[in-house]
Structures are given as C-alpha cells and as structure tokens.
C-alpha cells in the first residue's frame, strides 16, 4: 500500500472534523443569541436542550458541496429553521502546530 502526503485543505478539513465531532478538547462552540432565541423559551433548561440538539445535528452534518475542501462551513434545517455554522481556527500557532505536528497520510490501494 502506497501513502502520499495529504494536501493543506485536507489537513485543515481533518482538524475541523475533529473539532466538530467533539474530539478536540480545546475546541469551543459558540451560538449567537439570535440562534438560541429561535429555539428556546429564554430559560436555561430549554437553552441547554436546544444547544445539545444543535451540536448533535452539526456533528452529523454531511458536506455535499465544499468550495475549498476544508469542511469549515455548513447549513442544515433544525426545527424548521435554516441554521448556518462556521468553524474557525483563531490562533496561528495552534493551526501551524496542528498542521505540522503529525503529517497526515492518505492511503492509496
């Protein structure tokens, strides 16, 4: 089996998948107030349930079209409303370390 280095976009996509899937302990998920207001009654219990359900839906999202191949932006319908999400890596040193720490390899048959 031959292996070849994965391109930068695919490396970023894998880091984004790791964050979105809940496998990156340093990842932070944030919701806008408007998003939460659309799905909860303004109380803590319904807000927590809405957040958990939104995260579950986001983690199951399948990227059919991805312009740059980084799997960092998506949209889905949740409780009848269209929801958009974006994954951003903010710290350059973290991105650089994540891309250089372990070279990812793709397998070819």
FIVOMI-44317 format. One record per residue: residue number from 1; x, y negated, z negated of N, C-alpha, C in turn. Coordinates in nm, 2 decimals, padded with zeros to 4 digits, always signed. Atoms other than C-alpha are relative to their C-alpha. Layout:
residues N
+-----+--------+--------+--------+--------+--------+--------+--------+--------+--------+
| pos |    npx |    npy |    npz |   capx |   capy |   capz |    cpx |    cpy |    cpz |
+-----+--------+--------+--------+--------+--------+--------+--------+--------+--------+
| NUM |      X |      Y |      Z |      X |      Y |      Z |      X |      Y |      Z |
...
+-----+--------+--------+--------+--------+--------+--------+--------+--------+--------+
end
This chain:
residues 109
+-----+--------+--------+--------+--------+--------+--------+--------+--------+--------+
| pos |    npx |    npy |    npz |   capx |   capy |   capz |    cpx |    cpy |    cpz |
+-----+--------+--------+--------+--------+--------+--------+--------+--------+--------+
|   1 | +00.08 | +00.12 | +00.00 | +00.00 | +00.00 | +00.00 | +00.09 | -00.12 | +00.00 |
|   2 | -00.08 | +00.12 | -00.01 | +00.14 | -00.34 | +00.10 | -00.07 | -00.11 | -00.08 |
|   3 | +00.06 | +00.11 | +00.07 | +00.09 | -00.65 | -00.10 | +00.06 | -00.13 | +00.06 |
|   4 | -00.05 | +00.13 | -00.04 | +00.12 | -01.02 | +00.00 | -00.05 | -00.10 | -00.09 |
|   5 | +00.05 | +00.11 | +00.09 | +00.10 | -01.34 | -00.20 | -00.13 | -00.06 | +00.05 |
|   6 | +00.13 | +00.06 | -00.02 | -00.24 | -01.49 | -00.23 | +00.02 | -00.15 | +00.02 |
|   7 | -00.01 | +00.14 | -00.02 | -00.28 | -01.85 | -00.10 | -00.04 | -00.08 | -00.12 |
|   8 | +00.03 | +00.09 | +00.11 | -00.32 | -02.15 | -00.32 | -00.15 | -00.01 | -00.03 |
|   9 | +00.14 | +00.00 | +00.02 | -00.70 | -02.17 | -00.26 | -00.05 | +00.12 | -00.07 |
|  10 | +00.05 | -00.12 | +00.06 | -00.75 | -01.81 | -00.36 | +00.05 | +00.01 | -00.15 |
|  11 | -00.05 | +00.00 | +00.13 | -00.53 | -01.86 | -00.67 | -00.09 | -00.09 | -00.09 |
|  12 | +00.09 | +00.09 | +00.07 | -00.75 | -02.16 | -00.77 | -00.14 | +00.07 | -00.02 |
|  13 | +00.13 | -00.07 | +00.01 | -01.06 | -01.95 | -00.70 | +00.00 | +00.10 | -00.11 |
|  14 | +00.00 | -00.10 | +00.11 | -00.95 | -01.68 | -00.93 | +00.01 | -00.07 | -00.14 |
|  15 | +00.01 | +00.07 | +00.13 | -00.88 | -01.93 | -01.21 | -00.14 | -00.06 | -00.03 |
|  16 | +00.13 | +00.05 | +00.02 | -01.22 | -02.09 | -01.15 | -00.10 | +00.12 | -00.04 |
|  17 | +00.08 | -00.12 | +00.04 | -01.38 | -01.74 | -01.16 | +00.02 | +00.04 | -00.14 |
|  18 | -00.04 | -00.03 | +00.14 | -01.20 | -01.67 | -01.49 | -00.07 | -00.09 | -00.09 |
|  19 | +00.07 | +00.10 | +00.09 | -01.34 | -01.99 | -01.64 | -00.15 | +00.02 | +00.00 |
|  20 | +00.15 | -00.01 | -00.02 | -01.69 | -01.95 | -01.50 | -00.05 | +00.13 | -00.07 |
|  21 | +00.05 | -00.12 | +00.06 | -01.71 | -01.59 | -01.62 | +00.02 | +00.02 | -00.15 |
|  22 | -00.02 | +00.00 | +00.14 | -01.61 | -01.67 | -01.97 | +00.13 | +00.07 | -00.05 |
|  23 | -00.13 | -00.07 | +00.04 | -01.26 | -01.50 | -01.97 | +00.11 | -00.10 | -00.03 |
|  24 | -00.10 | +00.10 | +00.03 | -01.07 | -01.83 | -02.02 | -00.04 | -00.07 | -00.13 |
|  25 | +00.04 | +00.05 | +00.13 | -01.08 | -01.92 | -02.39 | +00.02 | -00.15 | -00.01 |
|  26 | -00.02 | +00.15 | +00.01 | -00.96 | -02.28 | -02.32 | -00.10 | -00.07 | +00.09 |
|  27 | +00.10 | +00.07 | -00.09 | -01.25 | -02.35 | -02.07 | -00.11 | -00.06 | -00.09 |
|  28 | +00.10 | +00.07 | +00.07 | -01.51 | -02.59 | -02.18 | -00.12 | -00.03 | +00.10 |
|  29 | +00.11 | +00.02 | -00.09 | -01.86 | -02.61 | -02.03 | -00.08 | -00.12 | -00.06 |
|  30 | +00.08 | +00.12 | +00.04 | -02.05 | -02.94 | -02.04 | -00.12 | -00.01 | +00.09 |
|  31 | +00.12 | +00.02 | -00.07 | -02.40 | -03.02 | -01.95 | -00.04 | -00.15 | -00.01 |
|  32 | +00.04 | +00.13 | +00.01 | -02.54 | -03.36 | -01.86 | -00.13 | -00.01 | -00.09 |
|  33 | +00.12 | +00.01 | +00.08 | -02.82 | -03.49 | -02.09 | -00.12 | +00.02 | +00.09 |
|  34 | +00.11 | -00.02 | -00.09 | -03.05 | -03.50 | -01.79 | -00.03 | +00.14 | +00.03 |
|  35 | +00.02 | -00.14 | -00.02 | -02.99 | -03.14 | -01.72 | -00.07 | +00.07 | -00.11 |
|  36 | +00.05 | -00.06 | +00.12 | -03.06 | -03.03 | -02.07 | -00.15 | -00.05 | -00.03 |
|  37 | +00.13 | +00.05 | +00.02 | -03.36 | -03.26 | -02.10 | -00.11 | +00.06 | +00.09 |
|  38 | +00.09 | -00.07 | -00.10 | -03.51 | -03.09 | -01.79 | -00.05 | +00.13 | -00.05 |
|  39 | +00.03 | -00.14 | +00.03 | -03.51 | -02.75 | -01.96 | -00.02 | +00.02 | -00.15 |
|  40 | +00.02 | -00.02 | +00.14 | -03.56 | -02.81 | -02.33 | -00.10 | -00.11 | -00.06 |
|  41 | +00.10 | +00.09 | +00.07 | -03.81 | -02.98 | -02.57 | +00.07 | -00.11 | -00.08 |
|  42 | -00.07 | +00.10 | +00.08 | -03.54 | -03.21 | -02.72 | +00.04 | +00.05 | -00.14 |
|  43 | -00.04 | -00.05 | +00.13 | -03.49 | -02.98 | -03.02 | +00.12 | +00.10 | +00.02 |
|  44 | -00.13 | -00.08 | -00.01 | -03.17 | -02.78 | -03.09 | -00.03 | +00.14 | +00.04 |
|  45 | +00.02 | -00.14 | -00.04 | -03.32 | -02.42 | -03.06 | -00.03 | +00.01 | +00.15 |
|  46 | +00.03 | -00.02 | -00.14 | -03.47 | -02.48 | -02.71 | +00.12 | -00.05 | +00.08 |
|  47 | -00.12 | +00.05 | -00.07 | -03.15 | -02.67 | -02.61 | +00.11 | +00.11 | +00.01 |
|  48 | -00.10 | -00.11 | +00.00 | -02.93 | -02.37 | -02.71 | -00.04 | +00.11 | +00.09 |
|  49 | +00.05 | -00.10 | -00.09 | -03.15 | -02.13 | -02.53 | +00.01 | -00.04 | +00.14 |
|  50 | -00.02 | +00.05 | -00.13 | -03.15 | -02.34 | -02.22 | +00.15 | +00.01 | +00.05 |
|  51 | -00.14 | +00.00 | -00.03 | -02.77 | -02.37 | -02.23 | +00.04 | +00.15 | +00.02 |
|  52 | -00.04 | -00.14 | -00.01 | -02.73 | -01.99 | -02.28 | -00.05 | +00.05 | +00.14 |
|  53 | +00.06 | -00.05 | -00.12 | -02.96 | -01.92 | -01.99 | +00.06 | -00.06 | +00.13 |
|  54 | -00.07 | +00.07 | -00.11 | -02.79 | -02.18 | -01.76 | +00.14 | +00.07 | +00.02 |
|  55 | -00.13 | -00.06 | -00.01 | -02.45 | -02.03 | -01.84 | -00.01 | +00.14 | +00.06 |
|  56 | +00.02 | -00.13 | -00.05 | -02.58 | -01.68 | -01.77 | -00.02 | +00.00 | +00.15 |
|  57 | +00.03 | +00.01 | -00.14 | -02.72 | -01.79 | -01.43 | +00.13 | -00.05 | +00.08 |
|  58 | -00.12 | +00.05 | -00.07 | -02.40 | -01.98 | -01.34 | +00.11 | +00.11 | +00.01 |
|  59 | -00.10 | -00.11 | +00.00 | -02.18 | -01.67 | -01.43 | -00.04 | +00.10 | +00.11 |
|  60 | +00.05 | -00.10 | -00.10 | -02.39 | -01.46 | -01.19 | +00.00 | -00.06 | +00.14 |
|  61 | +00.01 | +00.07 | -00.13 | -02.37 | -01.72 | -00.91 | +00.09 | +00.07 | +00.11 |
|  62 | -00.08 | -00.06 | -00.11 | -02.25 | -01.58 | -00.57 | +00.02 | -00.12 | +00.10 |
|  63 | -00.03 | +00.11 | -00.09 | -02.07 | -01.82 | -00.34 | -00.01 | +00.05 | +00.14 |
|  64 | +00.01 | -00.04 | -00.14 | -02.20 | -01.77 | +00.01 | +00.08 | -00.09 | +00.09 |
|  65 | -00.08 | +00.10 | -00.08 | -02.05 | -02.09 | +00.15 | +00.09 | -00.07 | -00.09 |
|  66 | -00.10 | +00.07 | +00.09 | -01.74 | -02.24 | +00.01 | +00.10 | -00.06 | +00.10 |
|  67 | -00.08 | +00.08 | -00.09 | -01.57 | -02.51 | +00.22 | +00.15 | +00.02 | -00.01 |
|  68 | -00.14 | -00.01 | +00.02 | -01.23 | -02.49 | +00.06 | +00.04 | +00.13 | -00.06 |
|  69 | -00.04 | -00.13 | +00.06 | -01.24 | -02.14 | -00.08 | +00.04 | +00.01 | -00.14 |
|  70 | -00.04 | +00.00 | +00.14 | -01.19 | -02.24 | -00.44 | -00.10 | +00.04 | -00.10 |
|  71 | +00.12 | -00.04 | +00.09 | -01.53 | -02.14 | -00.58 | -00.01 | -00.09 | -00.12 |
|  72 | +00.01 | +00.10 | +00.11 | -01.55 | -02.46 | -00.78 | -00.13 | -00.08 | +00.00 |
|  73 | +00.12 | +00.08 | +00.00 | -01.89 | -02.59 | -00.68 | -00.11 | +00.10 | +00.05 |
|  74 | +00.11 | -00.09 | -00.04 | -02.23 | -02.42 | -00.66 | -00.13 | -00.06 | -00.04 |
|  75 | +00.13 | +00.05 | +00.03 | -02.60 | -02.47 | -00.68 | -00.09 | +00.12 | -00.01 |
|  76 | +00.10 | -00.11 | +00.01 | -02.89 | -02.24 | -00.79 | -00.13 | -00.06 | -00.05 |
|  77 | +00.13 | +00.04 | +00.05 | -03.25 | -02.27 | -00.88 | -00.02 | +00.06 | -00.14 |
|  78 | +00.02 | -00.05 | +00.14 | -03.33 | -02.24 | -01.25 | -00.13 | -00.06 | -00.05 |
|  79 | +00.14 | +00.04 | +00.05 | -03.69 | -02.26 | -01.39 | -00.06 | -00.10 | +00.10 |
|  80 | +00.06 | +00.08 | -00.10 | -03.80 | -02.41 | -01.06 | +00.07 | -00.13 | +00.04 |
|  81 | -00.07 | +00.13 | -00.02 | -03.54 | -02.69 | -01.06 | +00.14 | +00.04 | +00.06 |
|  82 | -00.13 | -00.03 | -00.07 | -03.22 | -02.71 | -00.84 | +00.11 | -00.06 | -00.10 |
|  83 | -00.11 | +00.04 | +00.09 | -02.91 | -02.72 | -01.06 | +00.13 | +00.01 | +00.08 |
|  84 | -00.13 | -00.01 | -00.07 | -02.56 | -02.80 | -00.93 | +00.11 | +00.01 | -00.11 |
|  85 | -00.11 | +00.00 | +00.09 | -02.24 | -02.72 | -01.11 | +00.14 | -00.01 | +00.07 |
|  86 | -00.13 | +00.03 | -00.05 | -01.87 | -02.81 | -01.07 | +00.10 | +00.05 | -00.10 |
|  87 | -00.11 | -00.05 | +00.09 | -01.56 | -02.65 | -01.21 | +00.12 | -00.09 | +00.04 |
|  88 | -00.12 | +00.09 | -00.02 | -01.26 | -02.89 | -01.26 | +00.11 | +00.04 | -00.09 |
|  89 | -00.11 | -00.02 | +00.09 | -00.92 | -02.83 | -01.39 | +00.07 | -00.14 | -00.02 |
|  90 | -00.04 | +00.13 | +00.02 | -00.81 | -03.15 | -01.55 | +00.15 | -00.02 | -00.03 |
|  91 | -00.14 | +00.02 | +00.05 | -00.46 | -03.10 | -01.69 | +00.09 | +00.05 | +00.11 |
|  92 | -00.10 | -00.05 | -00.10 | -00.19 | -03.08 | -01.42 | +00.09 | +00.10 | -00.05 |
|  93 | -00.10 | -00.10 | +00.05 | +00.05 | -02.89 | -01.64 | -00.07 | +00.13 | -00.02 |
|  94 | +00.07 | -00.13 | +00.02 | -00.22 | -02.63 | -01.71 | -00.03 | +00.06 | +00.14 |
|  95 | +00.03 | -00.05 | -00.13 | -00.31 | -02.60 | -01.34 | +00.13 | +00.06 | +00.06 |
|  96 | -00.13 | -00.05 | -00.05 | +00.06 | -02.57 | -01.25 | +00.04 | +00.13 | -00.07 |
|  97 | -00.04 | -00.12 | +00.07 | +00.13 | -02.32 | -01.52 | -00.09 | +00.12 | +00.04 |
|  98 | +00.09 | -00.11 | -00.04 | -00.18 | -02.12 | -01.42 | +00.03 | +00.06 | +00.14 |
|  99 | -00.04 | -00.04 | -00.13 | -00.07 | -02.11 | -01.06 | +00.13 | +00.07 | +00.01 |
| 100 | -00.14 | -00.05 | -00.01 | +00.29 | -02.03 | -01.13 | +00.03 | +00.11 | -00.10 |
| 101 | -00.03 | -00.09 | +00.11 | +00.27 | -01.81 | -01.44 | +00.01 | +00.15 | +00.05 |
| 102 | +00.00 | -00.14 | -00.05 | +00.18 | -01.48 | -01.27 | -00.04 | +00.00 | +00.15 |
| 103 | +00.04 | +00.01 | -00.14 | +00.19 | -01.46 | -00.89 | -00.10 | +00.11 | +00.02 |
| 104 | +00.10 | -00.10 | -00.03 | -00.13 | -01.30 | -00.78 | +00.02 | +00.06 | +00.13 |
| 105 | -00.02 | -00.08 | -00.13 | -00.12 | -01.04 | -00.51 | -00.13 | +00.05 | +00.05 |
| 106 | +00.11 | -00.07 | -00.07 | -00.37 | -00.92 | -00.26 | +00.05 | +00.13 | +00.05 |
| 107 | -00.04 | -00.13 | -00.06 | -00.37 | -00.56 | -00.16 | -00.05 | +00.01 | +00.14 |
| 108 | +00.04 | -00.04 | -00.14 | -00.38 | -00.45 | +00.20 | +00.00 | +00.15 | +00.01 |
| 109 | -00.01 | -00.14 | -00.02 | -00.47 | -00.10 | +00.29 | +00.10 | +00.04 | +00.10 |
+-----+--------+--------+--------+--------+--------+--------+--------+--------+--------+
end
